[in-house]
Amino acid sequence: MRTSSLLAMTLASLLTGCGDPNAQPEPGEQLPGGSTTVQRFDKDAFSMPAANLSPSRRMDFFVGNAFFRGNWHVAHPERRPGGRVGLGPLFNTDACQSCHIKDGRGFPPTEGSAAPAVSSLVRLSVTADPAQAEQLERLGVIPEPTYGGQLQDAAIDGHAPEGRVHLRYESRQVTLADGERVDLRRPLIDIRQLGYGPLHPQTQMSLRVAPPMIGLGLLEAISDSDLEQNVLDQARDAGPVRGQLNQVWDELQQRTTIGRFGWKAGQPNLDQQNAHAFAGDMGLTSSVLPRDDCTEHQSACRQAAQGGTPEVSDKVRAQVLFYSRTLGVPARRGIQAPQVLEGKGVFHAAGCAACHRPSYVTGTHPLPELSGQRVFPYTDLLLHDMGEGLADHRPEFRATGRQWRTPPLWGLGLTGVVSGHTQLLHDGRARSVLEAILWHDGEASQARDAVIKLDRGRREALLTFLHSL
């Protein structure tokens, strides 16, 4: 069948909602995390252990939670190493929970504020030259020479923070088919109060908010073969979606492998993701990343007292890893409600499921509780060109400056309850689910345009479905 005929059928389905097999509940859909799913829908909905953990494993979860929530302290020469010691000297926060508040979604700095960013950060890099090919293979980027891979806007006493992030927004308006107008805003980054001299003139900057923590172990348990099949299926399809896998450096295996964590899928697994967060966000060393996150231009930082060798012991690292793997996904709400089912049909007819793949059966994982689970994360974990409007022009391994990893949608409808806001996308620019959809472009432009053409009733049904996730 010709592509134009398929498009005509899709538009007809969007307008009428007739005959859509997707507009009905699927077996297990009410439990998006399989048997790990939790029945909690309040402000603590993202902070609960997977429902299938045994009592002893739940104790392990709460031990990891203590290190995730607890504050790290400054090391002094006279203080005995060990415990939560070794913060900084340069850092963004003193606890994991300070960024992932209630294990939920972060938010960007307030426009015009000079305060530390709290639950967001700015990635930094410069364009690579051919002589840096080996460094690029291992790091994915070439860090800014003076300030490194991210701006650290806090410091311990006696040290200068690297700088302060100031935001302002430029706005534009989108008019929907029924005449409703939606204001979209794009953040513009200005780094002020630089503590160690000027930035490189070709510095690439990317604002990132902390993503929610739920279901990360289940995403880790999705098999590589499933992700590779996503690539093949999209390549065979007649539509514009052409996802790619990022290929990143695995520090422990000392080889290149598939990336699946982070906004550009720049980390291969949760252990390494956590190690980078310890190093970049809190200035803490580990056996995965044994060196301080200080550049050669920051001599005082390099000479500061250490909180141990490494500062995050392998035992603590393993406890935090268990915690981050076993945070449960909340159950769906109202999956049989007529408006939710209508919206589900619109979601599929608009082509949203091409990237936001609904479900998988997880493969074998080191934690048996996560293995063989039927899960509904609504992501393909692939990189997609999302257009110039969302581009940060900062490549990361094989991800281009216009590509982003498809974020999971589970828990989306509880964001406001848990995090107290609904600021979405990688930099928090979207203040609602509708704004997030309207920022889609590039490979997602046809899906976005289909949503723009909806009448108010079917658009509200789509949003109701998304808020049920």
SULJO-V151917 format. One record per pair of residues at least 24 apart in sequence whose ideal C-beta (glycine too) atoms are under 10 Angstrom apart, sorted by the first residue. I is the first residue (numbers start at 1). J is the second residue. If there is no record, write none. Layout:
BEGIN
I:J / I:J
END
This chain:
BEGIN
1:238 / 2:238 / 3:238 / 3:239 / 6:238 / 6:239 / 7:238 / 7:239 / 7:351 / 7:446 / 7:450 / 9:349 / 10:239 / 10:348 / 10:349 / 10:350 / 10:351 / 10:446 / 10:447 / 10:450 / 11:349 / 11:350 / 11:450 / 11:453 / 12:349 / 13:345 / 13:346 / 13:348 / 13:349 / 13:350 / 13:450 / 14:345 / 14:346 / 14:348 / 14:349 / 14:350 / 14:351 / 14:450 / 14:451 / 14:453 / 14:454 / 14:455 / 14:458 / 14:462 / 15:346 / 15:349 / 15:453 / 15:454 / 15:455 / 15:458 / 16:349 / 16:458 / 17:341 / 17:342 / 17:343 / 17:345 / 17:346 / 17:349 / 17:457 / 17:458 / 17:461 / 18:345 / 19:345 / 20:341 / 20:342 / 20:344 / 20:345 / 20:346 / 20:348 / 20:349 / 21:345 / 21:348 / 22:341 / 22:344 / 22:345 / 22:346 / 22:347 / 22:348 / 22:349 / 22:353 / 22:358 / 23:338 / 23:340 / 23:341 / 23:342 / 23:343 / 23:344 / 23:345 / 23:346 / 23:347 / 23:348 / 23:349 / 23:461 / 23:465 / 24:335 / 24:336 / 24:341 / 24:344 / 24:345 / 25:332 / 25:335 / 25:336 / 25:340 / 25:341 / 25:344 / 26:335 / 26:344 / 26:358 / 26:359 / 26:374 / 26:376 / 27:374 / 28:359 / 28:373 / 28:374 / 28:375 / 28:376 / 29:331 / 29:332 / 29:335 / 29:336 / 29:344 / 29:358 / 29:359 / 29:374 / 29:376 / 29:468 / 30:331 / 30:332 / 30:333 / 30:334 / 30:335 / 30:336 / 30:376 / 30:468 / 31:329 / 31:330 / 31:331 / 31:332 / 31:373 / 31:374 / 31:375 / 31:376 / 32:214 / 32:215 / 32:218 / 32:328 / 32:329 / 32:330 / 32:331 / 32:332 / 32:335 / 32:358 / 32:359 / 32:373 / 32:374 / 32:375 / 32:376 / 32:377 / 32:378 / 32:408 / 32:409 / 32:410 / 32:411 / 32:469 / 33:214 / 33:215 / 33:217 / 33:218 / 33:327 / 33:328 / 33:329 / 33:330 / 33:331 / 33:362 / 33:370 / 33:373 / 33:374 / 33:375 / 33:376 / 33:377 / 33:410 / 33:411 / 34:218 / 34:329 / 34:359 / 34:360 / 34:361 / 34:362 / 34:369 / 34:370 / 34:371 / 34:372 / 34:373 / 34:374 / 34:375 / 34:376 / 35:328 / 35:369 / 35:370 / 35:372 / 35:373 / 35:374 / 36:214 / 36:215 / 36:217 / 36:218 / 36:326 / 36:327 / 36:328 / 36:329 / 36:362 / 36:367 / 36:369 / 36:370 / 36:373 / 36:375 / 37:215 / 37:328 / 37:329 / 37:330 / 37:331 / 37:332 / 37:373 / 37:375 / 37:376 / 37:410 / 38:214 / 38:327 / 38:328 / 38:329 / 38:330 / 38:331 / 39:328 / 39:330 / 39:331 / 40:328 / 40:330 / 40:331 / 40:414 / 40:418 / 41:330 / 41:331 / 41:333 / 41:413 / 41:414 / 41:417 / 41:418 / 42:330 / 42:414 / 42:417 / 42:418 / 43:102 / 43:104 / 43:414 / 43:417 / 43:418 / 43:419 / 43:420 / 44:102 / 44:103 / 44:417 / 44:418 / 45:102 / 45:103 / 45:104 / 45:214 / 45:328 / 45:329 / 45:330 / 45:331 / 45:411 / 45:414 / 45:415 / 45:417 / 45:418 / 46:100 / 46:101 / 46:102 / 46:103 / 46:104 / 46:105 / 46:212 / 46:213 / 46:214 / 46:215 / 46:327 / 46:328 / 46:329 / 46:330 / 46:411 / 46:414 / 46:415 / 46:417 / 46:418 / 46:419 / 47:97 / 47:100 / 47:102 / 47:103 / 47:104 / 47:213 / 47:214 / 47:327 / 47:328 / 47:418 / 48:103 / 48:214 / 48:326 / 48:327 / 48:328 / 48:329 / 48:330 / 49:322 / 49:323 / 49:326 / 49:327 / 49:328 / 49:369 / 50:214 / 50:215 / 50:217 / 50:218 / 50:325 / 50:326 / 50:327 / 50:328 / 50:329 / 50:367 / 50:369 / 50:370 / 50:373 / 51:328 / 51:329 / 51:331 / 51:369 / 52:326 / 52:328 / 52:368 / 52:369 / 52:370 / 52:373 / 53:322 / 53:326 / 53:328 / 53:367 / 53:369 / 54:369 / 57:322 / 57:326 / 57:367 / 57:369 / 58:326 / 60:318 / 60:319 / 60:322 / 60:323 / 60:326 / 61:319 / 61:322 / 61:323 / 61:325 / 61:326 / 61:327 / 61:328 / 62:319 / 62:323 / 63:315 / 63:316 / 63:319 / 63:320 / 63:322 / 63:323 / 64:316 / 64:317 / 64:318 / 64:319 / 64:320 / 64:321 / 64:322 / 64:323 / 64:324 / 64:325 / 64:326 / 64:327 / 65:96 / 65:97 / 65:103 / 65:319 / 65:320 / 65:322 / 65:323 / 65:324 / 65:326 / 65:327 / 66:316 / 66:319 / 66:320 / 66:323 / 67:95 / 67:96 / 67:97 / 67:312 / 67:315 / 67:316 / 67:317 / 67:319 / 67:320 / 67:323 / 68:95 / 68:96 / 68:97 / 68:100 / 68:103 / 68:213 / 68:274 / 68:319 / 68:320 / 68:323 / 68:324 / 68:327 / 69:95 / 69:96 / 69:97 / 69:98 / 69:100 / 69:103 / 69:323 / 70:94 / 70:95 / 70:96 / 70:97 / 71:95 / 71:97 / 71:98 / 71:282 / 72:96 / 72:278 / 72:282 / 72:283 / 72:284 / 72:307 / 72:311 / 72:312 / 73:156 / 73:307 / 74:156 / 74:157 / 74:158 / 74:304 / 74:305 / 74:307 / 75:156 / 75:283 / 75:304 / 75:305 / 75:306 / 75:307 / 75:308 / 75:311 / 76:156 / 76:304 / 76:305 / 76:307 / 77:304 / 77:305 / 77:306 / 78:305 / 79:305 / 79:307 / 80:307 / 80:308 / 81:305 / 81:306 / 81:307 / 81:308 / 81:309 / 81:310 / 81:311 / 81:313 / 82:307 / 82:308 / 82:311 / 82:313 / 82:316 / 83:307 / 83:308 / 83:311 / 83:313 / 83:316 / 84:282 / 84:284 / 84:307 / 84:311 / 84:312 / 84:316 / 85:284 / 85:305 / 85:306 / 85:307 / 85:308 / 85:311 / 86:278 / 86:282 / 86:283 / 86:284 / 86:285 / 86:292 / 86:304 / 86:305 / 86:306 / 86:307 / 86:308 / 86:309 / 86:310 / 86:311 / 86:312 / 87:154 / 87:155 / 87:156 / 87:282 / 87:283 / 87:284 / 87:307 / 87:311 / 88:152 / 88:154 / 88:155 / 88:156 / 88:157 / 88:158 / 88:159 / 88:161 / 88:282 / 88:283 / 88:284 / 88:292 / 88:293 / 88:294 / 88:301 / 88:304 / 88:307 / 89:152 / 89:154 / 89:155 / 89:156 / 89:157 / 89:158 / 89:159 / 89:160 / 89:161 / 89:283 / 89:292 / 89:293 / 89:294 / 89:298 / 89:300 / 89:301 / 89:302 / 89:303 / 89:304 / 89:305 / 90:147 / 90:148 / 90:150 / 90:151 / 90:152 / 90:153 / 90:154 / 90:155 / 90:156 / 90:159 / 90:160 / 90:161 / 90:162 / 90:195 / 90:196 / 90:280 / 90:282 / 90:283 / 90:292 / 90:293 / 90:294 / 90:295 / 90:298 / 90:300 / 90:301 / 90:304 / 91:116 / 91:152 / 91:153 / 91:154 / 91:155 / 91:156 / 91:159 / 91:161 / 91:162 / 91:279 / 91:280 / 91:281 / 91:282 / 91:283 / 91:284 / 91:293 / 92:116 / 92:117 / 92:118 / 92:119 / 92:120 / 92:121 / 92:122 / 92:150 / 92:151 / 92:152 / 92:153 / 92:154 / 92:161 / 92:162 / 92:210 / 92:277 / 92:280 / 92:281 / 92:282 / 92:283 / 93:117 / 93:118 / 93:119 / 93:121 / 93:152 / 93:153 / 93:154 / 93:210 / 93:277 / 93:281 / 93:282 / 94:154 / 94:156 / 94:281 / 94:282 / 94:283 / 95:281 / 95:282 / 96:210 / 96:213 / 96:274 / 96:277 / 96:278 / 96:281 / 96:282 / 96:320 / 96:323 / 96:324 / 97:213 / 98:210 / 98:281 / 98:282 / 99:209 / 99:210 / 99:211 / 99:213 / 99:277 / 99:281 / 99:282 / 100:210 / 100:211 / 100:212 / 100:213 / 100:277 / 100:324 / 100:327 / 100:419 / 101:210 / 101:418 / 101:419 / 101:420 / 102:212 / 102:213 / 102:417 / 102:418 / 102:419 / 102:420 / 103:210 / 103:212 / 103:213 / 103:214 / 103:216 / 103:323 / 103:324 / 103:327 / 103:411 / 103:418 / 103:419 / 104:210 / 104:211 / 104:212 / 104:213 / 104:214 / 104:411 / 104:414 / 104:415 / 104:416 / 104:417 / 104:418 / 104:419 / 104:420 / 104:421 / 105:209 / 105:210 / 105:211 / 105:212 / 105:213 / 105:411 / 105:412 / 105:415 / 105:416 / 105:418 / 105:419 / 105:420 / 105:421 / 105:422 / 105:423 / 105:424 / 105:428 / 106:208 / 106:209 / 106:210 / 106:211 / 106:212 / 106:419 / 106:421 / 106:423 / 106:428 / 107:209 / 107:210 / 107:419 / 107:420 / 107:421 / 107:422 / 107:423 / 107:424 / 107:427 / 107:428 / 108:165 / 108:167 / 108:169 / 108:187 / 108:189 / 108:207 / 108:208 / 108:209 / 108:421 / 108:423 / 108:425 / 108:427 / 108:428 / 108:429 / 109:153 / 109:164 / 109:165 / 109:166 / 109:167 / 109:187 / 109:189 / 109:207 / 109:209 / 109:428 / 110:166 / 110:167 / 111:166 / 111:167 / 111:168 / 111:169 / 111:185 / 111:187 / 111:188 / 112:166 / 112:167 / 112:168 / 112:169 / 113:164 / 113:165 / 113:166 / 113:167 / 114:153 / 114:164 / 114:165 / 114:166 / 114:192 / 114:193 / 115:153 / 115:164 / 115:165 / 116:152 / 116:153 / 116:154 / 116:161 / 116:164 / 116:165 / 117:151 / 117:153 / 117:154 / 117:164 / 117:165 / 117:167 / 117:207 / 117:208 / 117:209 / 118:153 / 118:154 / 118:210 / 119:209 / 119:210 / 119:419 / 119:428 / 120:165 / 120:167 / 120:187 / 120:207 / 120:208 / 120:209 / 120:210 / 120:423 / 120:426 / 120:427 / 120:428 / 121:149 / 121:150 / 121:151 / 121:152 / 121:153 / 121:165 / 121:206 / 121:207 / 121:208 / 121:209 / 121:210 / 121:280 / 121:281 / 122:147 / 122:150 / 122:151 / 122:152 / 122:153 / 122:162 / 122:163 / 122:165 / 122:167 / 122:189 / 122:191 / 122:203 / 122:205 / 122:206 / 122:207 / 122:208 / 122:427 / 123:148 / 123:149 / 123:150 / 123:151 / 123:204 / 123:205 / 123:206 / 123:207 / 123:208 / 123:262 / 123:263 / 123:264 / 123:266 / 123:280 / 123:392 / 123:394 / 123:396 / 124:148 / 124:149 / 124:150 / 124:151 / 124:162 / 124:163 / 124:191 / 124:199 / 124:200 / 124:203 / 124:204 / 124:205 / 124:206 / 124:394 / 125:149 / 125:150 / 125:200 / 125:202 / 125:203 / 125:204 / 125:205 / 125:206 / 125:394 / 125:395 / 125:396 / 126:199 / 126:200 / 126:201 / 126:202 / 126:203 / 126:204 / 126:394 / 127:200 / 127:202 / 127:203 / 127:204 / 127:394 / 127:395 / 128:395 / 136:249 / 136:395 / 136:397 / 137:247 / 137:248 / 137:249 / 137:256 / 137:397 / 138:248 / 138:249 / 138:251 / 138:254 / 138:256 / 138:397 / 139:248 / 139:249 / 139:266 / 139:396 / 139:397 / 140:246 / 140:247 / 140:248 / 140:249 / 140:259 / 140:262 / 140:264 / 140:266 / 140:267 / 140:395 / 140:396 / 140:397 / 140:398 / 140:399 / 141:204 / 141:206 / 141:264 / 141:266 / 141:394 / 141:395 / 141:396 / 141:397 / 141:399 / 142:200 / 142:204 / 142:395 / 143:200 / 143:293 / 143:295 / 144:199 / 144:200 / 144:202 / 144:203 / 144:204 / 144:205 / 144:295 / 144:297 / 145:197 / 145:199 / 145:200 / 145:203 / 145:295 / 145:296 / 145:297 / 146:194 / 146:195 / 146:196 / 146:197 / 146:198 / 146:199 / 146:200 / 146:203 / 146:295 / 146:296 / 146:297 / 146:298 / 147:191 / 147:194 / 147:195 / 147:196 / 147:197 / 147:199 / 147:200 / 147:203 / 147:295 / 147:297 / 147:298 / 148:279 / 148:280 / 148:293 / 148:294 / 148:295 / 148:297 / 148:298 / 148:301 / 149:276 / 149:279 / 149:280 / 149:293 / 149:295 / 150:205 / 150:206 / 150:208 / 150:276 / 150:279 / 150:280 / 150:281 / 150:293 / 151:189 / 151:191 / 151:194 / 151:195 / 151:199 / 151:203 / 151:205 / 151:207 / 151:280 / 152:195 / 152:280 / 152:281 / 152:282 / 152:283 / 152:293 / 152:294 / 152:298 / 152:301 / 153:191 / 153:193 / 153:195 / 154:281 / 154:282 / 154:283 / 155:195 / 155:283 / 155:300 / 155:301 / 155:304 / 156:283 / 156:301 / 156:304 / 156:305 / 158:300 / 158:304 / 159:195 / 159:283 / 159:294 / 159:298 / 159:300 / 159:301 / 159:304 / 160:193 / 160:194 / 160:195 / 160:196 / 160:298 / 160:300 / 160:301 / 161:193 / 161:194 / 161:195 / 161:196 / 162:191 / 162:193 / 162:194 / 162:195 / 162:196 / 162:199 / 162:295 / 162:298 / 162:301 / 163:190 / 163:191 / 163:192 / 163:193 / 163:194 / 163:195 / 163:196 / 163:199 / 164:190 / 164:191 / 164:192 / 164:193 / 164:194 / 164:195 / 165:189 / 165:190 / 165:191 / 165:192 / 165:193 / 165:205 / 165:207 / 166:190 / 166:191 / 166:192 / 166:193 / 167:207 / 167:427 / 167:428 / 167:429 / 169:429 / 172:389 / 172:438 / 174:434 / 174:435 / 174:438 / 174:439 / 174:448 / 174:452 / 175:452 / 176:434 / 176:438 / 176:451 / 176:452 / 176:453 / 176:454 / 176:455 / 176:456 / 176:459 / 177:449 / 177:451 / 177:452 / 177:453 / 177:454 / 177:455 / 177:456 / 177:459 / 178:452 / 178:453 / 178:454 / 178:455 / 178:456 / 178:457 / 178:459 / 179:456 / 180:434 / 180:452 / 180:456 / 180:459 / 182:431 / 182:432 / 182:434 / 182:435 / 182:437 / 182:438 / 182:452 / 183:431 / 183:435 / 183:438 / 184:389 / 184:429 / 184:430 / 184:431 / 184:434 / 184:435 / 184:436 / 184:438 / 184:439 / 185:428 / 185:429 / 185:430 / 185:431 / 185:435 / 185:439 / 186:389 / 186:390 / 186:427 / 186:429 / 186:439 / 187:427 / 187:428 / 187:429 / 189:392 / 189:427 / 195:298 / 196:295 / 196:297 / 196:298 / 196:299 / 196:300 / 196:301 / 197:297 / 203:394 / 204:392 / 204:393 / 204:394 / 204:395 / 204:396 / 204:401 / 205:392 / 205:393 / 205:394 / 206:263 / 206:264 / 206:391 / 206:392 / 206:393 / 206:394 / 206:396 / 206:401 / 206:426 / 206:427 / 207:392 / 207:426 / 207:427 / 207:428 / 207:429 / 208:262 / 208:263 / 208:264 / 208:392 / 208:426 / 208:427 / 208:428 / 209:263 / 209:419 / 209:423 / 209:424 / 209:425 / 209:426 / 209:427 / 209:428 / 209:429 / 210:277 / 210:281 / 210:419 / 210:428 / 211:261 / 211:262 / 211:263 / 211:407 / 211:408 / 211:426 / 212:327 / 212:329 / 212:407 / 212:408 / 212:410 / 212:411 / 212:412 / 212:414 / 212:415 / 212:418 / 212:419 / 213:270 / 213:323 / 213:324 / 213:325 / 213:327 / 213:411 / 214:327 / 214:328 / 214:329 / 214:330 / 214:377 / 214:408 / 214:410 / 214:411 / 214:414 / 214:418 / 215:325 / 215:326 / 215:327 / 215:328 / 215:329 / 215:330 / 215:370 / 215:375 / 215:376 / 215:377 / 215:379 / 215:408 / 215:410 / 215:411 / 216:260 / 216:261 / 216:269 / 216:270 / 216:273 / 216:274 / 216:321 / 216:323 / 216:324 / 216:325 / 216:326 / 216:327 / 216:329 / 216:370 / 216:408 / 217:270 / 217:321 / 217:322 / 217:323 / 217:324 / 217:325 / 217:326 / 217:327 / 217:328 / 217:362 / 217:365 / 217:366 / 217:367 / 217:369 / 217:370 / 217:373 / 218:325 / 218:326 / 218:327 / 218:328 / 218:329 / 218:360 / 218:362 / 218:365 / 218:367 / 218:369 / 218:370 / 218:371 / 218:373 / 218:375 / 218:376 / 218:377 / 218:408 / 218:410 / 219:260 / 219:261 / 219:270 / 219:325 / 219:360 / 219:362 / 219:370 / 219:375 / 219:377 / 219:379 / 219:381 / 219:408 / 219:410 / 220:260 / 220:261 / 220:268 / 220:269 / 220:270 / 220:271 / 220:273 / 220:324 / 220:325 / 220:362 / 220:363 / 220:365 / 220:366 / 220:367 / 220:370 / 221:325 / 221:360 / 221:361 / 221:362 / 221:363 / 221:364 / 221:365 / 221:366 / 221:367 / 221:369 / 221:370 / 221:371 / 221:372 / 221:373 / 221:375 / 222:260 / 222:357 / 222:360 / 222:361 / 222:362 / 222:363 / 222:365 / 222:370 / 222:373 / 222:375 / 222:377 / 222:379 / 222:380 / 222:381 / 223:360 / 223:361 / 223:362 / 223:363 / 223:364 / 223:365 / 224:257 / 224:258 / 224:260 / 224:363 / 225:363 / 226:357 / 226:360 / 226:361 / 226:362 / 226:363 / 226:380 / 226:381 / 227:258 / 227:259 / 227:260 / 227:265 / 227:357 / 227:360 / 227:380 / 227:381 / 227:382 / 228:258 / 228:382 / 229:380 / 230:354 / 230:355 / 230:357 / 230:360 / 230:379 / 230:380 / 230:381 / 230:382 / 230:406 / 231:380 / 231:382 / 231:383 / 233:354 / 233:357 / 233:380 / 234:354 / 234:355 / 234:357 / 234:380 / 234:382 / 234:384 / 234:443 / 237:351 / 237:354 / 239:351 / 239:354 / 239:443 / 239:446 / 239:447 / 240:351 / 240:354 / 240:384 / 240:385 / 240:442 / 240:443 / 240:444 / 240:445 / 240:446 / 240:447 / 241:351 / 241:354 / 241:355 / 241:380 / 241:382 / 241:384 / 241:385 / 241:406 / 241:442 / 241:443 / 241:444 / 241:446 / 241:447 / 242:354 / 242:382 / 242:383 / 242:384 / 242:385 / 242:442 / 242:443 / 243:354 / 243:355 / 243:357 / 243:380 / 243:381 / 243:382 / 243:383 / 243:384 / 243:385 / 243:403 / 243:405 / 243:406 / 243:443 / 244:382 / 244:383 / 244:384 / 244:385 / 244:398 / 244:399 / 244:400 / 244:403 / 245:380 / 245:381 / 245:382 / 245:383 / 245:398 / 245:399 / 245:405 / 246:381 / 246:382 / 246:383 / 246:396 / 246:397 / 246:398 / 246:399 / 246:403 / 246:405 / 247:397 / 247:398 / 247:399 / 248:272 / 248:396 / 248:397 / 248:398 / 248:399 / 249:397 / 251:275 / 251:276 / 251:286 / 251:287 / 251:288 / 251:289 / 252:287 / 252:288 / 256:397 / 256:398 / 258:381 / 259:381 / 259:383 / 259:396 / 259:397 / 259:398 / 259:399 / 259:405 / 260:379 / 260:381 / 260:382 / 260:405 / 261:381 / 261:405 / 262:396 / 262:399 / 262:405 / 262:426 / 263:392 / 263:396 / 263:399 / 263:404 / 263:405 / 263:407 / 263:425 / 263:426 / 263:427 / 264:383 / 264:392 / 264:394 / 264:395 / 264:396 / 264:397 / 264:398 / 264:399 / 264:400 / 264:401 / 264:403 / 264:404 / 264:405 / 264:426 / 265:381 / 265:382 / 265:383 / 265:396 / 265:397 / 265:398 / 265:399 / 265:403 / 265:404 / 265:405 / 265:406 / 266:396 / 266:397 / 266:398 / 266:399 / 266:405 / 267:396 / 267:397 / 269:321 / 269:325 / 270:320 / 270:321 / 270:322 / 270:324 / 270:325 / 271:317 / 271:318 / 271:320 / 271:321 / 271:324 / 271:325 / 272:321 / 273:321 / 273:324 / 274:312 / 274:317 / 274:320 / 274:321 / 274:323 / 274:324 / 274:325 / 275:310 / 275:312 / 275:317 / 275:320 / 275:321 / 277:320 / 277:324 / 278:310 / 278:311 / 278:312 / 278:316 / 278:317 / 278:320 / 279:310 / 279:311 / 279:312 / 282:311 / 282:312 / 283:307 / 283:311 / 284:308 / 284:310 / 284:311 / 284:312 / 284:316 / 284:317 / 285:309 / 285:310 / 285:311 / 285:312 / 286:310 / 286:311 / 286:312 / 286:313 / 286:314 / 286:316 / 286:317 / 287:312 / 287:313 / 287:314 / 287:317 / 288:312 / 288:314 / 288:317 / 321:366 / 321:367 / 322:366 / 322:367 / 325:365 / 325:366 / 325:367 / 325:369 / 325:370 / 326:367 / 326:369 / 326:370 / 329:375 / 329:376 / 329:377 / 329:408 / 329:410 / 329:411 / 329:469 / 330:410 / 330:411 / 330:413 / 330:414 / 330:417 / 330:418 / 330:469 / 332:376 / 332:410 / 332:413 / 332:468 / 332:469 / 333:413 / 333:414 / 333:467 / 333:468 / 333:469 / 334:413 / 334:464 / 334:465 / 334:467 / 334:468 / 335:465 / 335:468 / 335:469 / 337:461 / 337:464 / 337:465 / 337:468 / 338:461 / 338:464 / 339:457 / 339:458 / 339:460 / 339:461 / 339:462 / 339:463 / 339:464 / 339:465 / 339:468 / 340:461 / 340:464 / 340:465 / 340:466 / 340:467 / 340:468 / 340:469 / 341:461 / 341:464 / 341:465 / 341:468 / 342:457 / 342:458 / 342:460 / 342:461 / 342:462 / 342:464 / 342:465 / 343:458 / 343:459 / 343:460 / 343:461 / 343:462 / 343:463 / 343:464 / 343:465 / 343:466 / 343:467 / 343:468 / 344:461 / 344:462 / 344:464 / 344:465 / 344:466 / 344:468 / 344:469 / 345:458 / 345:461 / 345:462 / 345:465 / 346:450 / 346:451 / 346:454 / 346:458 / 346:459 / 346:460 / 346:461 / 346:462 / 346:463 / 346:464 / 346:465 / 346:466 / 347:378 / 347:409 / 347:447 / 347:451 / 347:461 / 347:462 / 347:465 / 347:466 / 347:469 / 348:465 / 349:447 / 349:450 / 349:454 / 349:458 / 349:462 / 350:437 / 350:444 / 350:446 / 350:447 / 350:448 / 350:449 / 350:450 / 350:451 / 350:453 / 350:454 / 350:458 / 350:462 / 351:443 / 351:444 / 351:446 / 351:447 / 351:448 / 351:449 / 351:450 / 351:451 / 352:378 / 352:409 / 352:437 / 352:440 / 352:444 / 352:447 / 352:448 / 352:450 / 352:451 / 352:462 / 352:465 / 352:466 / 353:378 / 353:380 / 353:447 / 354:380 / 354:384 / 354:406 / 354:443 / 354:444 / 354:446 / 354:447 / 355:379 / 355:380 / 355:381 / 355:382 / 355:384 / 355:386 / 355:405 / 355:406 / 355:407 / 355:440 / 355:443 / 355:444 / 355:447 / 356:380 / 356:406 / 356:407 / 356:408 / 356:409 / 356:444 / 356:447 / 356:466 / 356:469 / 357:381 / 357:382 / 357:406 / 358:409 / 358:469 / 375:408 / 375:410 / 376:408 / 376:409 / 376:410 / 376:469 / 377:406 / 377:407 / 377:408 / 377:409 / 377:410 / 377:411 / 377:469 / 378:406 / 378:407 / 378:408 / 378:409 / 378:410 / 378:412 / 378:466 / 378:469 / 379:405 / 379:406 / 379:407 / 379:408 / 379:409 / 379:410 / 380:405 / 380:406 / 381:405 / 381:406 / 381:407 / 381:408 / 382:406 / 383:443 / 384:440 / 384:442 / 384:443 / 384:444 / 385:441 / 385:442 / 385:443 / 385:444 / 385:445 / 386:425 / 386:426 / 386:439 / 386:440 / 386:441 / 386:442 / 386:443 / 386:444 / 386:445 / 387:439 / 387:440 / 387:441 / 387:442 / 387:443 / 387:444 / 387:445 / 387:448 / 388:441 / 388:442 / 389:429 / 389:438 / 389:439 / 389:440 / 389:441 / 389:442 / 390:425 / 390:426 / 390:427 / 390:429 / 390:430 / 390:439 / 390:440 / 390:441 / 390:442 / 390:444 / 391:441 / 391:442 / 392:426 / 392:427 / 402:441 / 402:442 / 402:443 / 403:442 / 403:443 / 404:442 / 406:444 / 407:436 / 408:469 / 409:433 / 409:466 / 409:469 / 410:469 / 411:469 / 412:436 / 412:466 / 412:467 / 412:468 / 412:469 / 413:463 / 413:464 / 413:465 / 413:466 / 413:467 / 413:468 / 413:469 / 414:467 / 414:469 / 415:467 / 416:467 / 422:467 / 432:463 / 433:462 / 433:463 / 433:466 / 433:467 / 433:469 / 434:459 / 434:460 / 434:462 / 434:463 / 434:466 / 436:466 / 437:462 / 437:463 / 437:466
END
